[in-house]
Amino acid sequence: MAKKFPHSFEVCNCRHVTLGEIIYAIKERGANSLDDLAKLTDAGTACKCCKDSSSDIGEEKMELYLTQILEKFKK
């Protein structure tokens, strides 16, 4: 995650979930898996393109995936 993303960056376009919401779910609500993020934020529950690059079916690849965010905040 070399690029710096603002907290308002929309990671999950289908459910309109921002990076800030995902970080909050990880840091404050204890999310530590894709399932946790799905339950707490709905991210990754529609088309699933935002989960990881292998799930991304779009012509243009996502800039940031949920797995990258989780990896950055793993304790």
Rosetta blueprint (number, residue, H / E / L):
1 M L
2 A L
3 K L
4 K L
5 F L
6 P L
7 H L
8 S L
9 F L
10 E E
11 V E
12 C E
13 N L
14 C L
15 R L
16 H L
17 V E
18 T E
19 L H
20 G H
21 E H
22 I H
23 I H
24 Y H
25 A H
26 I H
27 K H
28 E L
29 R L
30 G L
31 A L
32 N L
33 S L
34 L H
35 D H
36 D H
37 L H
38 A H
39 K H
40 L H
41 T H
42 D L
43 A L
44 G L
45 T L
46 A L
47 C L
48 K L
49 C L
50 C L
51 K L
52 D L
53 S L
54 S L
55 S L
56 D L
57 I L
58 G L
59 E L
60 E L
61 K L
62 M L
63 E L
64 L L
65 Y L
66 L H
67 T H
68 Q H
69 I H
70 L H
71 E H
72 K H
73 F H
74 K L
75 K L
